[in-house]
């Protein structure tokens, strides 16, 4: 009889994010990883997603659009009092993250909501960091 694995079961390969590239588009199927926290800073909003295989952090430094099914709402870290709809995304499961050829980042949630971040001007409007297996996702999305 084998001793139990002290570190827990290894993640199923199907559960790991799937990375796909076609033309100028990069896509990552996130498999329901939940948004664990959203923090507001003077110049950015940071979304954190955690999973047993690692963590991923999305920093949004400019304006972005959130659509929860009734049309897009323009939001910005510079208007923190208007970020209530984004705060409601804590606990929501991420279905996918895509970056198109022009640099627009799009997150899709399993409930159908979407968040879009344009690429910005001279400074990037968004950045992604990751740890563990999700580090590859961050590097892939950043291009």
Phi and psi in degrees as a GROMACS rama.xvg file:
@    title "Ramachandran Plot"
@    xaxis  label "Phi"
@    yaxis  label "Psi"
@TYPE xy
-80.2286  141.507  UNK-2
-69.1557  150.255  UNK-3
-63.1231  148.494  UNK-4
-73.8574  117.394  UNK-5
-65.6305  -27.1221  UNK-6
-88.6546  2.9666  UNK-7
87.7406  173.291  UNK-8
-71.1189  144.523  UNK-9
-68.2117  144.54  UNK-10
-62.6487  139.466  UNK-11
-65.2357  135.914  UNK-12
-58.2787  -32.2465  UNK-13
-66.4646  -26.4089  UNK-14
-81.0879  -18.7318  UNK-15
-71.4765  150.246  UNK-16
-58.2408  141.722  UNK-17
-104.65  124.996  UNK-18
-101.419  134.322  UNK-19
-137.638  141.244  UNK-20
-131.547  133.324  UNK-21
-146.677  122.093  UNK-22
61.3815  -130.136  UNK-23
-94.739  7.33282  UNK-24
-100.427  134.159  UNK-25
-115.272  129.745  UNK-26
-128.231  147.44  UNK-27
-136.039  120.33  UNK-28
-83.553  116  UNK-29
-87.5544  -15.9183  UNK-30
64.8271  31.7417  UNK-31
83.9879  17.297  UNK-32
-63.4254  128.155  UNK-33
-81.3199  147.729  UNK-34
-73.5217  118.783  UNK-35
-91.8118  -30.0443  UNK-36
-157.232  155.427  UNK-37
-133.999  124.258  UNK-38
-121.576  146.112  UNK-39
-111.636  126.461  UNK-40
-115.097  173.512  UNK-41
-57.9659  -33.3179  UNK-42
-126.179  8.04648  UNK-43
-160.546  160.505  UNK-44
-114.455  137.433  UNK-45
-122.366  123.479  UNK-46
-103.157  134.048  UNK-47
-117.069  130.809  UNK-48
-120.894  132.248  UNK-49
-123.65  147.733  UNK-50
-150.492  163.798  UNK-51
-55.0778  -29.1743  UNK-52
-90.6176  0.689506  UNK-53
152.668  -171.873  UNK-54
-133.165  156.953  UNK-55
-138.526  139.638  UNK-56
-125.495  128.074  UNK-57
-112.133  121.244  UNK-58
-106.159  123.871  UNK-59
-112.643  116.402  UNK-60
-104.136  0.200187  UNK-61
-134.902  -168.547  UNK-62
-67.8426  153.412  UNK-63
-150.485  168.514  UNK-64
-118.581  135.497  UNK-65
-121.866  128.307  UNK-66
-123.95  113.717  UNK-67
-105.2  20.2401  UNK-68
112.772  -13.6329  UNK-69
-114.975  22.1177  UNK-70
107.888  159.221  UNK-71
-75.5666  139.032  UNK-72
-116.349  127.307  UNK-73
-81.4959  126.942  UNK-74
-127.87  159.534  UNK-75
-153.604  143.66  UNK-76
-63.813  -19.2504  UNK-77
-77.237  -8.68909  UNK-78
-124.997  67.9191  UNK-79
-60.9694  -27.937  UNK-80
-69.0982  -15.5223  UNK-81
-96.5422  5.08723  UNK-82
-87.6238  10.9123  UNK-83
-51.8346  -46.6055  UNK-84
-59.4969  -34.3926  UNK-85
-70.7802  -40.7161  UNK-86
-58.9615  -30.4913  UNK-87
-68.1951  -10.8776  UNK-88
-79.9135  -9.96203  UNK-89
-59.839  127.803  UNK-90
93.1328  -15.2643  UNK-91
-70.7683  144.393  UNK-92
-89.4513  130.911  UNK-93
-81.6173  128.207  UNK-94
-92.2846  -44.7231  UNK-95
-157.884  161.459  UNK-96
-133.735  131.481  UNK-97
-132.64  147.676  UNK-98
-127.034  123.31  UNK-99
-88.5558  177.221  UNK-100
-60.711  -25.7645  UNK-101
-87.0543  -5.03608  UNK-102
96.6632  7.73136  UNK-103
-75.1828  125.679  UNK-104
-93.1398  131.408  UNK-105
-127.773  124.918  UNK-106
-104.694  136.526  UNK-107
-117.83  132.448  UNK-108
-97.9156  156.86  UNK-109
-64.9874  -21.3711  UNK-110
-85.4598  4.70423  UNK-111
96.9237  -12.2463  UNK-112
-65.2677  152.412  UNK-113
-133.807  145.19  UNK-114
-126.05  126.522  UNK-115
-121.626  133.177  UNK-116
-122.304  114.434  UNK-117
-65.7314  161.22  UNK-118
-68.1936  -19.7486  UNK-119
91.2121  -173.609  UNK-120
-101.9  -120.347  UNK-121
-67.2936  -27.876  UNK-122
-104.397  139.76  UNK-123
-60.9701  139.791  UNK-124
-83.7123  -14.8804  UNK-125
-147.589  155.61  UNK-126
-149.64  154.112  UNK-127
-127.553  136.45  UNK-128
-127.421  151.221  UNK-129
-146.012  162.206  UNK-130
-132.954  161.404  UNK-131
61.052  -143.322  UNK-132
-65.9171  -21.9482  UNK-133
-79.3857  -7.883  UNK-134
-62.3374  -38.6587  UNK-135
-63.7016  -35.6659  UNK-136
-62.6038  -45.5346  UNK-137
-62.0558  -46.2579  UNK-138
-63.0836  -41.3378  UNK-139
-63.7211  -47.2017  UNK-140
-67.5808  -35.9073  UNK-141
-68.5762  -20.8093  UNK-142
